[in-house]
Amino acid sequence: MTILRSFPSLLAGAALATGLILACSDDSPSDADAAVCDCPASESPLAGRIIEITQLITITANGAGSNTAACPVGATLLGGGCTIEAGGAGVGILTLAESGPLLGGYACTWTSTVPNPSTAKATAFCLVPAT
């Protein structure tokens, strides 16, 4: 007896589901097809728009030095880094004291206990605007 009472509800649910599927189908003539979409691209391709800016600095013997590799005006800083290009000869330590984004560029600060000058590099990776 409960099966007979559930049968009309089952039929009504199936009819509503079929109607929903047909209403949302991609075969409707009133729906625009993705193949004919004439929407403009949302963003220009990235090829050639990511650039690397480097700045070298000489760190004095037993001293400290800071440098910032700055992105061009209008560009977005994506990241950066700090490296040692050439260390001075002798006993001592060349230490990266601080690094991080600063005013549209990437800043690096080094300290040295090396008795000779050393060369270090700040690098910024920037995304330039599309032209």
N, C-alpha and C positions, 0 to 999 in steps of 0.2 A: 503494500500500500504506500509506503514512503517513497518507493521508486516512482510511482505514478505521480505523486505530488512534486517531486524534484524535476521531472521531465520538462514541464513548461519553463522552469527557471533555466535549465540546461539549454533549451532551444533559444530562449531569449539571449542568453550569454553568447552562444555561438553566432547568432545573428548580429549582435553588437560587435563582436570581434571581427567578423567578416567585413562589416561596414567600415570599421576603423582601418583595417588593412587596405581595403580598396581606396579609401579616402587619402591615405598616405602613400599610395604607391607612386613609383617614379614614372609610370606609363600614362599619367594623366596629361591630356593635351594642353591644359592651361598652365602646367608647371614649366618653368624655363629649364632647359637642359644645361648641365655644366659644360658641355662641349661648345656651346655658343656664348658663354659668358664673356663679356667684353670689359670686365673690371680691370682697372690698372693694377700693376704690381705694387705691393705694399712697401717694398724696400728694394733698393738697387742691389745687385750682386756684390758680395764682399771682396771679390777678387780685385787686388790692387788698392783696396781701401784701408787695409791694416798695414801700418808702417812701424818701423823700429827707429827710435831716436836714441842715440848714445852720446854721453858726455864723459870725457876722460878728466881725471884730476890727479895731480901729483901730491902725494901725502908726504909731508916733510919728515925727516928723521926724528924719531921720538916726539912726534906731533900728532895733530888731528886734521881732518879735512872733511868737508861736506860738498856735495854736488847734487844737482837736480837735473834730470833729463825731462824737459818740458814738451808736452804735445803742442802742435800748432793751434792757433786760435780757432775755436769752433770744433776741434776734434775731441773725442771722448777717450779718456784713459782706460785701457782694458786691464793693464797690469804692468809689472816691471820687475827689475832685479838689480842686484849689486854684485860685481865680481872684481877680483884682483887681476889686473892685466900682467903686471910684472912686480915681483917683490925685490926689495933691496937685499944685498948680500949682508950676512952677519946674523948674529943671534938676536932673536926678538920675536914679537908677535904683532901681526897686523890683524886687527879685529874690526868686524862690522858692528858698530855700536847701535845704530838705528837704521831702519829702512821702512818705507811705506809711501802711500800716495800723499802728495802735497800740492795743492793749488794747480791742478791740471797737469801734473807731472809725477815722476817717481823720484823720491829723495833718498840719498844714502849718506851716512856719516860713519867715518872710520877713525880709529885711533891706532897709533903705532908705537911700538917699543923697539922697532928696528933702527939700527944706527945709520941707515942710508935711506934716501927717498924711495918711495914706492908709487906705482901707478895703479889706479883703480878706475872702475867704470860704472856709471849709473845708466840703466837702460829703461826706456818706457816703450810700451806697445800701445799704439793709438789707432782708433778708428776715425778716419777722416770722413766728413760729410760727402754724400753723393753729389756729383756735379751734373 
